[in-house]
Amino acid sequence: MNKRKIINISLWSIVIISILLFVVIIIVEHSFSRNAASGLEIESQVAYKSFMNKIKM
């Protein structure tokens, strides 16, 4: 029980850190290149879908 709890917490921390990094990268990219905003939006949606699929597995 205790071991499972620790694993669960570490998994959630990894998920939260990766989402935060992802958001920071999007903000930085967006501020650097406003012209490529639409391309970035599509890219982020694709990355988000693949990320959610990884979590479901």
N, C-alpha and C positions, 0 to 999 in steps of 0.2 A: 504493500500500500504506500509506504513512505517513499520507496524508490520510484514508484510510478509518478507520484506527486512531483518529485524533483525533476524527472524527465519532462513532465508536462510543463512545468515552469520554465525550464530551459528552452523547450520548443517555442513557447509563447514569446520569450525574450528574443529569440532568433527572428521570429516573424515580425515582431514590433520593430526591431532594429533594421531589418531589411526594408520594411515599409517606409520608415523614416528616411533611410538612405535614398530610396527610390523617389520620395517626394522632394528631397533636397536636390537630387540630380535633375529632376524635371524643372524645378524653379530656376536653377542655375542655367540650364540649357535654354529655357524660355527667355530669361533676361538677356542672354548672349545673342540669341537668334530669334527675333520676333517673326521673321519671314517664314521660318520653318516650323511655325507653331502647329499648323494643321498636320504636317507629317509627324511631328512629335506626339500629337494627340493620338493618332492612329497607332504609332509605335507603343505608346504607354498602354493603350487598351489591349493590344496583342500581348504585351509583357504581363499585364495584370491577369488576363485570362489564363496564360500558361502558369503563372504563379499560383492562382487559385486551384488549377488542376493538380499541381504538385502537392498542395496542402490536402486536397481530397484523397490523394493516394496514401 
